[in-house]
Amino acid sequence: MKRSILVVAVLILSVSMFSTVGAERTAAQGPAGAGASTASQGSSKLSDSKSGHSLNPIKWVKKDKGSKNSADSNGSRSDVEKKLTPKLQAQGVLPANANATDACAPFVALNECLAALHASHNLGLDFNCLRSSMTGVLTSADVSGCKSASDKAQSLHKVIHQLNPDADAKGATKNAEQQAKDDLKDLGA
């Protein structure tokens, strides 16, 4: 007797849950039938009170209009790096046997890599030490002689100060970042 009551109670509970879930799904689909298109658009009073604000969270995020043309977008970064390699080699910033693509691979932003390359060249610092300290990525390059090689990413200013405490880290960072901007501007990136 107790078993049959329990079975009936579970059956009633499952039927009521199924009908509730089915009703929610039907309501989520929107109105149907005559006048459905006007009902789904809402009344003019309701749309006027929203003042043009979208309820779609995707539209809340503003897209960067220049993101498709930036030097860090996937398609153009490799193209820019290929164009930068001979320019940087001619300036002496990049060794003749290296290329910008390999040198900048651990960096998220290309301008950070260029600033590190220029700072390395300007101050006579080891680029591998700068790269590993700025990105927190230890590559196959020998960084055993580096003072600040760590797995935490640091700013160019801090890394310069750690590698050469006597240098004007703030001025050197500003100069290197400007040189990086100029390089990218010359290429139209």
PyRosetta script that sets phi, psi and omega in degrees:
from pyrosetta import init, pose_from_sequence

init()
pose = pose_from_sequence("MKRSILVVAVLILSVSMFSTVGAERTAAQGPAGAGASTASQGSSKLSDSKSGHSLNPIKWVKKDKGSKNSADSNGSRSDVEKKLTPKLQAQGVLPANANATDACAPFVALNECLAALHASHNLGLDFNCLRSSMTGVLTSADVSGCKSASDKAQSLHKVIHQLNPDADAKGATKNAEQQAKDDLKDLGA")
pose.set_psi(1, -47.4)
pose.set_omega(1, 179.7)
pose.set_phi(2, -62.7)
pose.set_psi(2, -36.8)
pose.set_omega(2, -178.8)
pose.set_phi(3, -65.6)
pose.set_psi(3, -41.6)
pose.set_omega(3, -179.8)
pose.set_phi(4, -68.6)
pose.set_psi(4, -34.3)
pose.set_omega(4, 176.5)
pose.set_phi(5, -66.4)
pose.set_psi(5, -41.6)
pose.set_omega(5, 178.7)
pose.set_phi(6, -64.2)
pose.set_psi(6, -41.5)
pose.set_omega(6, 178.7)
pose.set_phi(7, -63.8)
pose.set_psi(7, -44.0)
pose.set_omega(7, 179.5)
pose.set_phi(8, -64.2)
pose.set_psi(8, -40.1)
pose.set_omega(8, -179.4)
pose.set_phi(9, -65.6)
pose.set_psi(9, -43.1)
pose.set_omega(9, 178.6)
pose.set_phi(10, -65.6)
pose.set_psi(10, -39.8)
pose.set_omega(10, 179.5)
pose.set_phi(11, -64.1)
pose.set_psi(11, -43.9)
pose.set_omega(11, 179.4)
pose.set_phi(12, -65.0)
pose.set_psi(12, -42.4)
pose.set_omega(12, 179.0)
pose.set_phi(13, -62.3)
pose.set_psi(13, -44.6)
pose.set_omega(13, -178.9)
pose.set_phi(14, -67.5)
pose.set_psi(14, -37.0)
pose.set_omega(14, 178.2)
pose.set_phi(15, -66.9)
pose.set_psi(15, -40.5)
pose.set_omega(15, -179.5)
pose.set_phi(16, -68.4)
pose.set_psi(16, -37.6)
pose.set_omega(16, 177.4)
pose.set_phi(17, -67.2)
pose.set_psi(17, -40.9)
pose.set_omega(17, 179.9)
pose.set_phi(18, -63.6)
pose.set_psi(18, -40.9)
pose.set_omega(18, -179.9)
pose.set_phi(19, -70.5)
pose.set_psi(19, -33.5)
pose.set_omega(19, 177.5)
pose.set_phi(20, -67.5)
pose.set_psi(20, -46.4)
pose.set_omega(20, 179.6)
pose.set_phi(21, -64.8)
pose.set_psi(21, -39.9)
pose.set_omega(21, 178.3)
pose.set_phi(22, -64.1)
pose.set_psi(22, -36.8)
pose.set_omega(22, 179.3)
pose.set_phi(23, -69.3)
pose.set_psi(23, -37.4)
pose.set_omega(23, 178.3)
pose.set_phi(24, -65.3)
pose.set_psi(24, -40.7)
pose.set_omega(24, 179.2)
pose.set_phi(25, -64.7)
pose.set_psi(25, -40.9)
pose.set_omega(25, 179.5)
pose.set_phi(26, -65.4)
pose.set_psi(26, -40.8)
pose.set_omega(26, 179.7)
pose.set_phi(27, -67.6)
pose.set_psi(27, -33.6)
pose.set_omega(27, -179.3)
pose.set_phi(28, -70.1)
pose.set_psi(28, -21.2)
pose.set_omega(28, -179.2)
pose.set_phi(29, -77.1)
pose.set_psi(29, -17.6)
pose.set_omega(29, 178.0)
pose.set_phi(30, 97.9)
pose.set_psi(30, 178.9)
pose.set_omega(30, -177.0)
pose.set_phi(31, -72.9)
pose.set_psi(31, 154.1)
pose.set_omega(31, 177.9)
pose.set_phi(32, -133.4)
pose.set_psi(32, 159.4)
pose.set_omega(32, 175.9)
pose.set_phi(33, 98.1)
pose.set_psi(33, -162.8)
pose.set_omega(33, -177.1)
pose.set_phi(34, -65.1)
pose.set_psi(34, 131.7)
pose.set_omega(34, 178.7)
pose.set_phi(35, 82.4)
pose.set_psi(35, 10.4)
pose.set_omega(35, -177.4)
pose.set_phi(36, -64.7)
pose.set_psi(36, -36.7)
pose.set_omega(36, -177.9)
pose.set_phi(37, -67.5)
pose.set_psi(37, -38.5)
pose.set_omega(37, 179.2)
pose.set_phi(38, -73.6)
pose.set_psi(38, -34.5)
pose.set_omega(38, 179.3)
pose.set_phi(39, -68.3)
pose.set_psi(39, -37.2)
pose.set_omega(39, -179.1)
pose.set_phi(40, -72.4)
pose.set_psi(40, -24.1)
pose.set_omega(40, 178.1)
pose.set_phi(41, -79.8)
pose.set_psi(41, -21.7)
pose.set_omega(41, 179.8)
pose.set_phi(42, 85.3)
pose.set_psi(42, 165.3)
pose.set_omega(42, -179.5)
pose.set_phi(43, -80.0)
pose.set_psi(43, 161.6)
pose.set_omega(43, -178.6)
pose.set_phi(44, -67.1)
pose.set_psi(44, -33.0)
pose.set_omega(44, 178.5)
pose.set_phi(45, -64.9)
pose.set_psi(45, -39.7)
pose.set_omega(45, -178.9)
pose.set_phi(46, -68.4)
pose.set_psi(46, -43.2)
pose.set_omega(46, -178.3)
pose.set_phi(47, -71.6)
pose.set_psi(47, -29.6)
pose.set_omega(47, 177.0)
pose.set_phi(48, -69.6)
pose.set_psi(48, -33.7)
pose.set_omega(48, -177.7)
pose.set_phi(49, -72.9)
pose.set_psi(49, -19.7)
pose.set_omega(49, 179.5)
pose.set_phi(50, -77.2)
pose.set_psi(50, -18.2)
pose.set_omega(50, 178.5)
pose.set_phi(51, 56.3)
pose.set_psi(51, 33.9)
pose.set_omega(51, 174.8)
pose.set_phi(52, 81.6)
pose.set_psi(52, 5.6)
pose.set_omega(52, 179.1)
pose.set_phi(53, -81.0)
pose.set_psi(53, 134.5)
pose.set_omega(53, -179.5)
pose.set_phi(54, -87.6)
pose.set_psi(54, 143.9)
pose.set_omega(54, 175.2)
pose.set_phi(55, -92.3)
pose.set_psi(55, 1.6)
pose.set_omega(55, 178.6)
pose.set_phi(56, -86.3)
pose.set_psi(56, 115.1)
pose.set_omega(56, -176.8)
pose.set_phi(57, -65.0)
pose.set_psi(57, -22.1)
pose.set_omega(57, 177.5)
pose.set_phi(58, -63.0)
pose.set_psi(58, -34.8)
pose.set_omega(58, -179.0)
pose.set_phi(59, -78.5)
pose.set_psi(59, -11.3)
pose.set_omega(59, 178.8)
pose.set_phi(60, -73.7)
pose.set_psi(60, -28.2)
pose.set_omega(60, -178.0)
pose.set_phi(61, -82.1)
pose.set_psi(61, 121.9)
pose.set_omega(61, -179.5)
pose.set_phi(62, -82.8)
pose.set_psi(62, 134.6)
pose.set_omega(62, 179.0)
pose.set_phi(63, -88.3)
pose.set_psi(63, 141.3)
pose.set_omega(63, 176.4)
pose.set_phi(64, -76.1)
pose.set_psi(64, 116.4)
pose.set_omega(64, -175.1)
pose.set_phi(65, -63.6)
pose.set_psi(65, -28.5)
pose.set_omega(65, -178.5)
pose.set_phi(66, -93.8)
pose.set_psi(66, 6.2)
pose.set_omega(66, -174.1)
pose.set_phi(67, -65.8)
pose.set_psi(67, -30.9)
pose.set_omega(67, -179.9)
pose.set_phi(68, -71.4)
pose.set_psi(68, -26.2)
pose.set_omega(68, -176.8)
pose.set_phi(69, -102.6)
pose.set_psi(69, 1.7)
pose.set_omega(69, -177.8)
pose.set_phi(70, -72.7)
pose.set_psi(70, 160.7)
pose.set_omega(70, -177.2)
pose.set_phi(71, -70.6)
pose.set_psi(71, -16.9)
pose.set_omega(71, -177.2)
pose.set_phi(72, -96.6)
pose.set_psi(72, -3.2)
pose.set_omega(72, 177.1)
pose.set_phi(73, -68.8)
pose.set_psi(73, 146.7)
pose.set_omega(73, -169.1)
pose.set_phi(74, -54.8)
pose.set_psi(74, -43.5)
pose.set_omega(74, -175.6)
pose.set_phi(75, -70.6)
pose.set_psi(75, -39.0)
pose.set_omega(75, -173.0)
pose.set_phi(76, -93.0)
pose.set_psi(76, -18.4)
pose.set_omega(76, -177.7)
pose.set_phi(77, -61.5)
pose.set_psi(77, -45.8)
pose.set_omega(77, -179.3)
pose.set_phi(78, -65.4)
pose.set_psi(78, -34.8)
pose.set_omega(78, 177.1)
pose.set_phi(79, -65.4)
pose.set_psi(79, -43.0)
pose.set_omega(79, 179.8)
pose.set_phi(80, -65.7)
pose.set_psi(80, -41.3)
pose.set_omega(80, 179.3)
pose.set_phi(81, -62.5)
pose.set_psi(81, -38.7)
pose.set_omega(81, 178.2)
pose.set_phi(82, -65.2)
pose.set_psi(82, -37.0)
pose.set_omega(82, 178.5)
pose.set_phi(83, -73.9)
pose.set_psi(83, -31.4)
pose.set_omega(83, -178.0)
pose.set_phi(84, -73.6)
pose.set_psi(84, -31.6)
pose.set_omega(84, -173.6)
pose.set_phi(85, -53.1)
pose.set_psi(85, -55.5)
pose.set_omega(85, -178.8)
pose.set_phi(86, -65.5)
pose.set_psi(86, -33.2)
pose.set_omega(86, 179.2)
pose.set_phi(87, -65.0)
pose.set_psi(87, -46.5)
pose.set_omega(87, -179.4)
pose.set_phi(88, -68.7)
pose.set_psi(88, -34.7)
pose.set_omega(88, 176.8)
pose.set_phi(89, -66.7)
pose.set_psi(89, -38.5)
pose.set_omega(89, 179.2)
pose.set_phi(90, -66.8)
pose.set_psi(90, -33.4)
pose.set_omega(90, 178.8)
pose.set_phi(91, -77.5)
pose.set_psi(91, -15.1)
pose.set_omega(91, -176.7)
pose.set_phi(92, 85.7)
pose.set_psi(92, 5.7)
pose.set_omega(92, -179.8)
pose.set_phi(93, -75.6)
pose.set_psi(93, -34.2)
pose.set_omega(93, -178.3)
pose.set_phi(94, -117.6)
pose.set_psi(94, 131.7)
pose.set_omega(94, 178.6)
pose.set_phi(95, -60.5)
pose.set_psi(95, 155.2)
pose.set_omega(95, -177.4)
pose.set_phi(96, -63.3)
pose.set_psi(96, -28.7)
pose.set_omega(96, -178.6)
pose.set_phi(97, -92.0)
pose.set_psi(97, 7.4)
pose.set_omega(97, -178.8)
pose.set_phi(98, -115.9)
pose.set_psi(98, 164.1)
pose.set_omega(98, 174.4)
pose.set_phi(99, -133.1)
pose.set_psi(99, 159.6)
pose.set_omega(99, -175.9)
pose.set_phi(100, -66.7)
pose.set_psi(100, -31.3)
pose.set_omega(100, -178.9)
pose.set_phi(101, -63.2)
pose.set_psi(101, -47.5)
pose.set_omega(101, 179.6)
pose.set_phi(102, -69.7)
pose.set_psi(102, -40.1)
pose.set_omega(102, -178.4)
pose.set_phi(103, -65.5)
pose.set_psi(103, -35.9)
pose.set_omega(103, -174.2)
pose.set_phi(104, -97.3)
pose.set_psi(104, 2.2)
pose.set_omega(104, -175.8)
pose.set_phi(105, -55.2)
pose.set_psi(105, -44.6)
pose.set_omega(105, -178.2)
pose.set_phi(106, -72.2)
pose.set_psi(106, -16.6)
pose.set_omega(106, -177.1)
pose.set_phi(107, -79.2)
pose.set_psi(107, 140.8)
pose.set_omega(107, 176.4)
pose.set_phi(108, -75.6)
pose.set_psi(108, -44.4)
pose.set_omega(108, -177.7)
pose.set_phi(109, -109.8)
pose.set_psi(109, 134.9)
pose.set_omega(109, -178.2)
pose.set_phi(110, -66.1)
pose.set_psi(110, -35.6)
pose.set_omega(110, -179.9)
pose.set_phi(111, -65.6)
pose.set_psi(111, -30.8)
pose.set_omega(111, 175.7)
pose.set_phi(112, -66.2)
pose.set_psi(112, -40.6)
pose.set_omega(112, 178.7)
pose.set_phi(113, -63.8)
pose.set_psi(113, -46.0)
pose.set_omega(113, 179.9)
pose.set_phi(114, -62.7)
pose.set_psi(114, -39.4)
pose.set_omega(114, 177.9)
pose.set_phi(115, -63.8)
pose.set_psi(115, -40.5)
pose.set_omega(115, 178.3)
pose.set_phi(116, -65.5)
pose.set_psi(116, -40.9)
pose.set_omega(116, 177.4)
pose.set_phi(117, -61.6)
pose.set_psi(117, -45.6)
pose.set_omega(117, -179.9)
pose.set_phi(118, -66.6)
pose.set_psi(118, -41.9)
pose.set_omega(118, 178.6)
pose.set_phi(119, -63.1)
pose.set_psi(119, -41.0)
pose.set_omega(119, 178.0)
pose.set_phi(120, -60.6)
pose.set_psi(120, -45.6)
pose.set_omega(120, -179.7)
pose.set_phi(121, -68.1)
pose.set_psi(121, -45.3)
pose.set_omega(121, -176.2)
pose.set_phi(122, -65.9)
pose.set_psi(122, -38.8)
pose.set_omega(122, -174.7)
pose.set_phi(123, -100.8)
pose.set_psi(123, -5.1)
pose.set_omega(123, -178.9)
pose.set_phi(124, 72.2)
pose.set_psi(124, 32.0)
pose.set_omega(124, 179.1)
pose.set_phi(125, -93.5)
pose.set_psi(125, 156.2)
pose.set_omega(125, 178.2)
pose.set_phi(126, -73.6)
pose.set_psi(126, 121.6)
pose.set_omega(126, -178.0)
pose.set_phi(127, -64.0)
pose.set_psi(127, -35.5)
pose.set_omega(127, -179.8)
pose.set_phi(128, -62.2)
pose.set_psi(128, -37.1)
pose.set_omega(128, 176.7)
pose.set_phi(129, -67.0)
pose.set_psi(129, -44.6)
pose.set_omega(129, 177.8)
pose.set_phi(130, -60.2)
pose.set_psi(130, -47.9)
pose.set_omega(130, -177.0)
pose.set_phi(131, -61.7)
pose.set_psi(131, -47.1)
pose.set_omega(131, -177.7)
pose.set_phi(132, -66.4)
pose.set_psi(132, -35.4)
pose.set_omega(132, 180.0)
pose.set_phi(133, -75.1)
pose.set_psi(133, -35.9)
pose.set_omega(133, -178.9)
pose.set_phi(134, -75.2)
pose.set_psi(134, -35.0)
pose.set_omega(134, -176.5)
pose.set_phi(135, -96.7)
pose.set_psi(135, -23.3)
pose.set_omega(135, -174.6)
pose.set_phi(136, 76.5)
pose.set_psi(136, 11.0)
pose.set_omega(136, -178.8)
pose.set_phi(137, -107.5)
pose.set_psi(137, 123.3)
pose.set_omega(137, 176.8)
pose.set_phi(138, -92.6)
pose.set_psi(138, 114.2)
pose.set_omega(138, -179.6)
pose.set_phi(139, -91.5)
pose.set_psi(139, -174.0)
pose.set_omega(139, -179.9)
pose.set_phi(140, -73.3)
pose.set_psi(140, -8.1)
pose.set_omega(140, 179.3)
pose.set_phi(141, -68.6)
pose.set_psi(141, 149.1)
pose.set_omega(141, -179.3)
pose.set_phi(142, -75.1)
pose.set_psi(142, 115.6)
pose.set_omega(142, 178.5)
pose.set_phi(143, -119.5)
pose.set_psi(143, 21.4)
pose.set_omega(143, -178.3)
pose.set_phi(144, -66.2)
pose.set_psi(144, -28.7)
pose.set_omega(144, 179.9)
pose.set_phi(145, -86.9)
pose.set_psi(145, 1.9)
pose.set_omega(145, -177.8)
pose.set_phi(146, -80.8)
pose.set_psi(146, 140.0)
pose.set_omega(146, 178.3)
pose.set_phi(147, -78.0)
pose.set_psi(147, -29.4)
pose.set_omega(147, -169.5)
pose.set_phi(148, -122.7)
pose.set_psi(148, 19.8)
pose.set_omega(148, 180.0)
pose.set_phi(149, -66.6)
pose.set_psi(149, 114.7)
pose.set_omega(149, -179.7)
pose.set_phi(150, -141.5)
pose.set_psi(150, 173.4)
pose.set_omega(150, 180.0)
pose.set_phi(151, -93.2)
pose.set_psi(151, 6.2)
pose.set_omega(151, 176.4)
pose.set_phi(152, -106.7)
pose.set_psi(152, 131.7)
pose.set_omega(152, 179.2)
pose.set_phi(153, -71.6)
pose.set_psi(153, 138.5)
pose.set_omega(153, -179.7)
pose.set_phi(154, -129.8)
pose.set_psi(154, 163.0)
pose.set_omega(154, 179.2)
pose.set_phi(155, -75.1)
pose.set_psi(155, 158.3)
pose.set_omega(155, 178.6)
pose.set_phi(156, -59.0)
pose.set_psi(156, -40.9)
pose.set_omega(156, 179.6)
pose.set_phi(157, -57.4)
pose.set_psi(157, -48.7)
pose.set_omega(157, -179.1)
pose.set_phi(158, -65.4)
pose.set_psi(158, -41.1)
pose.set_omega(158, -177.9)
pose.set_phi(159, -66.1)
pose.set_psi(159, -43.0)
pose.set_omega(159, 177.8)
pose.set_phi(160, -60.1)
pose.set_psi(160, -43.6)
pose.set_omega(160, 179.9)
pose.set_phi(161, -62.9)
pose.set_psi(161, -37.9)
pose.set_omega(161, 179.7)
pose.set_phi(162, -70.9)
pose.set_psi(162, -40.8)
pose.set_omega(162, -176.9)
pose.set_phi(163, -78.0)
pose.set_psi(163, -31.3)
pose.set_omega(163, -179.8)
pose.set_phi(164, -142.6)
pose.set_psi(164, 86.0)
pose.set_omega(164, -176.8)
pose.set_phi(165, -61.7)
pose.set_psi(165, -22.7)
pose.set_omega(165, -178.6)
pose.set_phi(166, -80.7)
pose.set_psi(166, -16.6)
pose.set_omega(166, -176.5)
pose.set_phi(167, -76.9)
pose.set_psi(167, 154.6)
pose.set_omega(167, 173.5)
pose.set_phi(168, -80.1)
pose.set_psi(168, 88.9)
pose.set_omega(168, -173.1)
pose.set_phi(169, -62.4)
pose.set_psi(169, -39.1)
pose.set_omega(169, -178.3)
pose.set_phi(170, -67.1)
pose.set_psi(170, -46.7)
pose.set_omega(170, 179.6)
pose.set_phi(171, -66.4)
pose.set_psi(171, -41.2)
pose.set_omega(171, -180.0)
pose.set_phi(172, -65.2)
pose.set_psi(172, -38.2)
pose.set_omega(172, 178.1)
pose.set_phi(173, -65.3)
pose.set_psi(173, -45.5)
pose.set_omega(173, 180.0)
pose.set_phi(174, -62.1)
pose.set_psi(174, -42.6)
pose.set_omega(174, 179.6)
pose.set_phi(175, -64.4)
pose.set_psi(175, -45.7)
pose.set_omega(175, -178.6)
pose.set_phi(176, -64.9)
pose.set_psi(176, -39.7)
pose.set_omega(176, 178.7)
pose.set_phi(177, -66.4)
pose.set_psi(177, -37.2)
pose.set_omega(177, 177.3)
pose.set_phi(178, -67.1)
pose.set_psi(178, -40.5)
pose.set_omega(178, 177.3)
pose.set_phi(179, -62.5)
pose.set_psi(179, -39.0)
pose.set_omega(179, 178.3)
pose.set_phi(180, -63.7)
pose.set_psi(180, -43.7)
pose.set_omega(180, 177.7)
pose.set_phi(181, -61.9)
pose.set_psi(181, -42.1)
pose.set_omega(181, 179.8)
pose.set_phi(182, -63.7)
pose.set_psi(182, -40.0)
pose.set_omega(182, 178.0)
pose.set_phi(183, -60.4)
pose.set_psi(183, -45.5)
pose.set_omega(183, -179.3)
pose.set_phi(184, -68.9)
pose.set_psi(184, -36.3)
pose.set_omega(184, 179.6)
pose.set_phi(185, -66.9)
pose.set_psi(185, -38.8)
pose.set_omega(185, 179.6)
pose.set_phi(186, -62.5)
pose.set_psi(186, -31.4)
pose.set_omega(186, 179.3)
pose.set_phi(187, -87.2)
pose.set_psi(187, -6.7)
pose.set_omega(187, -179.5)
pose.set_phi(188, 79.7)
pose.set_psi(188, 22.0)
pose.set_omega(188, -179.1)
pose.set_phi(189, -100.5)
pose.dump_pdb("model.pdb")
